[in-house]
């Protein structure tokens, strides 16, 4: 089957170049996530961070407190 000029399906995790992280940032970098704060770090050299559980993501995410846009 000739694939040139055909639309195809594939997983983001199978992308080799650019890396999958870059693809996700370009596609969804401006989308908002929401989650529940599980813990807050002590004040360190790089500031304070929140550990946040987000539905649909298997591990908690870490976000700088000054990057949190709102509280529900």
N, C-alpha and C positions, 0 to 999 in steps of 0.2 A: 504494500500500500504506500502510495506517495504521501508523505506528510507535509511537504513544503506548501505553505499558504493555507494550511488546515488549522482549525482551532483544536486544542487538546486540553485535557484535564491532568492535573498533577498536584501532589501535596506540597505545601510550602516547605515542609521539612526535607523534601528531596531536591530542593534547589541548591546547586553548587556555587554558582556565581551570579549575582552577588550573594553573600551569605543570607540565610533565611531571616536573620535578625534585621538586616537592612531592608529586605522586602517588606517585612511586617511594619517597620517604622514608616516607610514610605506610604504604605496602604492605610495604616490605622494610627499613625503617630499623633493625630489631633483628636482622636476619639476620646471620650471621657469614660473612665472606669469608676465604679464605686465599690466599696468594700467596708468590712468591719475592722477597726483598729484592734489588734490583739496585744500590742506592746509598744512602748516608746523607749528609745535608747537614752542613755545618759548623755549629757552634753560632752561631745568629743571635739577633736580638732576640726572636723569637717561639719560640725553642727549636730542637730538632733534629727533622728529618723523614726518613722513609724513602721511597724510590721503590720501589714494589712492582708486579711483573708478576702479574696475576691472569688465569687462564685464562677465556676468554669475554669479556674486556674488551679492546678494541682498543688502548687506550693505558694506560701505567702509571698507577697511582693514587699520590697523595701522602698520607701519614698521619703525624701527629705520633708520635714514638717513645713518648711516655707514654700513647698510646691503643692500643698493641699489647697484646692480651690474653694472648697466649701464643706460644711458639715450639715448632715441631715438630722 
